[in-house]
Amino acid sequence: AQSVAQPEDQVNVAEGNPLTVKCTYSVSGNPYLFWYVQYPNRGLQFLLKYITGDNLVKGSYGFEAEFNKSQTSFHLKKPSALVSDSALYFCAVRGSRAAGNKLTFGGGTRVLVKP
Amino acid sequence: DAGVIQSPRHEVTEMGQEVTLRCKPISGHNSLFWYRQTMMRGLELLIYFNNNVPIDDSGMPEDRFSAKMPNASFSTLKIQPSEPRDSAVYFCASSLKRTTTQETQYFGPGTRLLVL
């Protein structure tokens, strides 16, 4: 079975400071990893994904994520947070040996960026 | 591209009534997913289709829930009869499934359902 853990329910950060949202996973085979963001009353928006290759993945809105196979982590980062980055962030995973193309999502981390 | 389209955006109904949620996936996509989001349980996959065929419905909570995909451009999620605990935001997502690549799922805006 595949699973995702987002250990922090909420992350608070001051505007201009670096932002990190943590994610760890468990899958069979090679992992395919995704980050989504959800703004209030909106659907989930795709930010970035890791399939293979460079461990540092760059995505939308200045976000990036680092894949660490030994630590089974895929933390989301942004060097300088904006107030507009305040939202709910979801990490998701699919194992290469999983049947179909079913994603498993983490519980979400709420990010609050204060001015 | 219009993205994934869901209707209605909001639905308020009384317990026992039938509720039908609709989804139009992104043109050309061949996989469709229905999710439910609540504060208590987070984001749950209910069912997904590949090429209009249901692949995994293990997340469908009860027989009161049913989903269909009569063609590549339309899907419905029906709840009959509805109960207050069905109140949630229901999302539809679609993706293009290829043999070996991992496709991104794109989400619709959701339907906010309130069952009184």
Contacts between the chains, C-beta under 8 A, distances in Angstrom:
chain1	res1	chain2	res2	distance
A	32	B	102	4.1
A	34	B	104	7.0
A	34	B	105	7.9
A	36	B	107	7.6
A	41	B	112	7.9
A	42	B	109	6.3
A	42	B	110	7.7
A	43	B	4	7.5
A	43	B	91	5.8
A	43	B	107	3.8
A	43	B	108	5.4
A	43	B	109	4.7
A	43	B	110	5.2
A	44	B	43	7.9
A	44	B	91	7.0
A	44	B	93	7.7
A	44	B	107	4.3
A	45	B	107	7.3
A	46	B	104	5.2
A	46	B	105	7.5
A	46	B	106	6.6
A	49	B	102	7.1
A	49	B	104	6.2
A	51	B	101	7.4
A	51	B	102	5.3
A	90	B	43	6.6
A	94	B	102	6.5
A	99	B	56	7.9
A	100	B	48	7.1
A	100	B	50	7.0
A	100	B	55	5.0
A	100	B	56	5.9
A	101	B	31	6.1
A	101	B	48	7.8
A	101	B	50	7.6
A	101	B	95	6.9
A	101	B	97	5.4
A	101	B	102	7.4
A	101	B	103	6.9
A	102	B	45	6.4
A	102	B	48	6.5
A	102	B	56	6.1
A	103	B	45	7.4
A	103	B	105	6.4
A	104	B	45	8.0
A	105	B	42	7.1
A	105	B	43	4.7
A	105	B	45	8.0
A	107	B	42	4.8
A	108	B	42	6.1
A	108	B	43	7.2
